[in-house]
């Protein structure tokens, strides 16, 4: 995964240089040569990946996010090509759109590979399950009531217990990839909460059953609130 993204970073940096060169050659402002074009914040969406520990982000979800953002980049350059005020700008934008299509193909291939690897890992009997993590979070949150708002912690602990029951009722089978984490990471509620949040965000991208999808969405919403609360506690938490 690292090698793929490092290669794409190098290519995107090259794209930035190309845009600057084209801007100087045409005498136009690279930041605004298309009036009304979407702004960068509207184009890029981290899809919650910025809320969780980087180590907790699965390869499948990282590639899925990258695919969707490259698709937005392709749409942007297509937009530019269709509204370019000069032929050279249209041709440059079309070249950029073609580059983005190449990135999309690469990332989709890597996403498929990551998906199959994740399925193989999930079929293995070794490792922890989502239920294991939810149980651990419930126990840890219950043990924090003497250092934080007891009412809020009780709510978050109860939600973890309810999610644990729903995982069993809905037969949610999900084994997170936690190989990169030390045992100490699982003893910190804020880190553990982030890991579980990424599990549900990943499930949202994969789940086809409506009940399972709604459950994953509601669980992710609860965990975002819990994570924000835990981040307001002393650093060691």
N, C-alpha and C positions, 0 to 999 in steps of 0.2 A: 504494500500500500504506500509506504514512504517513497519508494523509488518512482512509482507512477506519478504521485503528486509533485515530487521534485522535478520530474521531467516537464510536467504541465506548467509549473511555476516558471521554469526557464523559457518555455514557449510564450507564456503570457507577458513576460518581461520584454521579450522580443517584439511582441505586438505593440506594447506601449511605445517602444522606440520607433516602430514603423509609423504609428499615428503621429508622433512628434515630427518625424521626417516629412510626412505628407503635409502636415500643417505648415511647416516652414516653406515647402516647395510651392504650395498654393497661396500662401499669404493669408490663410484663414486661421481662426482661433480653434484649436483642437478641442477645447472644452465646450464650445457652443456653436459648431458650424451647422447644426440642424436645430432650428427653432422648434420648441415643443417636444423634443425627445425626452423619454423617461429619465428621471434622475437615478443615480447609482443606488441609493437606498431602496428605490422601488424595484430594482432589478435583482439585487442579491437578497437571499433569504437563508439565514443560518438554520431555520427550522428547529430551533431549540437546542442545537448543538453547542451553543455558547453558554448554556445554563449548566452543563454537566462537566465533570472532570474530563480533560482531553483523553486520558488513558481509558476512560470508560466507553468511548465512542467506538462502536463496532465497525469493522471494515465495510460490511454491507450497507449500513446507514450512511457512512461517510461517502461512499461511491454514489448512493442514491441521491443525496443532497447535491453532490457535484454534478450529476447528470442533469438534474432539474435546473441548476443555475447555468450550466453550459447551454441548455435549451433556451433560457432567457437571453443569454448573450447572442445566440444565433438569431433570435427574434429581433434583438436590438439592431444588429448589423443589417438584417433584412429591411428593417424600418429605415435605417440610414440610406441604404441603397435605393429604396423606393422614393426617397424625398431629396436625394442629393442635388445640389444646385449646379453641379458641374460633372461632366463625364468621368474625369479622373477620380473624383470622390466616389462616384457610383462604383467604378471598377475596383477601387481599394476596399470599399465596404463589402463588395461581393467576395473578394478574396478572403477577407476576415470571416465572413459568414461560412465560407468553405472550410476555413481552419477550425471553426467551432464545431462544424459537423464531424470533422475528424476526431476532435476531443470527445464528442458525444459517443461516437462509435467505440473509442478506446475505453471510456468509463463504463459504458453498458456491458462490454465484454468483461471488465474487471468486476462489475457488480454481479454478473451471473456466476462468476467463479467464486466470489465471496459468499453468495447465497448457497451454493452447493457445499462449500466448506462448512458453513454454519449448520446446514442440515446434517452433515456427517457428525459434527461435534454434538448436536442435540441428540442424535441417536446413540451416542456413547453413554455408558452407564456411569462413567466417572464424572466428577465435578459437581458443583452446586447447581441448584435449580432456582427459579424465580421465587418459588415458595420458601426455600431456605432463606433467601435474602429478605423477604417480607417478614418472616418470623424473627430474624435477627434485628431488623429495624424496629419492630414492635417492642422487643425486649429492651433495646437501647433507649428508645424514646421514653419508655416507662421509667427508666432509671435516671432520667434527667430532671424530674419534676422538682427536685430540691434546688435547682440553679436557674430556673427560668419560669415563665408563665405557666403554671400548672394546668390551667384550663385549656390553653392552646395545645400544650404537649399531650394532654389527655385526648383531645380531638384527633391529633395526628397519629397517636398510638392506636386509637380505636379504628381509624381509617386503615392503618396497616393491617390490623387484625381482620377487618372486613374484606380487604383485598385478598388476603391469604385464603379466606373461605371461598371467595368468588373464583380464585384460581382453581381451587379443587372442584367447585361445582361446574365450572365451564370447561374443565379438563384442559386448562392452559398448559401446554408443554413448551417450555422455553428454558434453555440452559445457557446462561450468559457466558461470554468468553472473559474470564477473570484471571487469566494466567499472568497478566502483567502487574497484578496488584500484590502488595505485601500483606501479611496478616494484619499489620497495624492499620492499614487503610480501612479494613472492614470493622475496626473498632471505633472509627470516627463516624458518628451518625450523619454528618453533612456529606462526607464522601460516599457513604453507603447509600444515602438518599439519592445522590446524583447518579450512581450506578444503576439503581432500580428505575429511576426516571428514564434513563437511556433505554432500558429494556422495554418499557412500555411505548416509547417513541418508535423503537424498532418494530414492535408488534403492530403499531398503527400502520406502518408501511407495508407489512406483510399480510395482515389479517384479512381474510375474505368473508368470514362469517359476520353478520351484522351485530349480533350480540357480543361477540368477542371484540369487534372494533369499537363499539360504544363503551365497553368496559375499559379497554386500553385508553381511550380518550379521557374518560372520567378519572382514571387512575393517574394519568399524566398530569391532569389539572390539579389534583390533590397534591401530588409530589412537588410540583412547581411551588405551590404555597408553602409546603413543608420546608423545602430547600431554602427559600427566601427567609423563612423564620429562623432556620438553623444558622444561616450565614450571619445573622444579627447577634448570635451568641458569642461567647469568648472563643478565640481562635482555635484552641485545642479541641473544641467540639466539632 
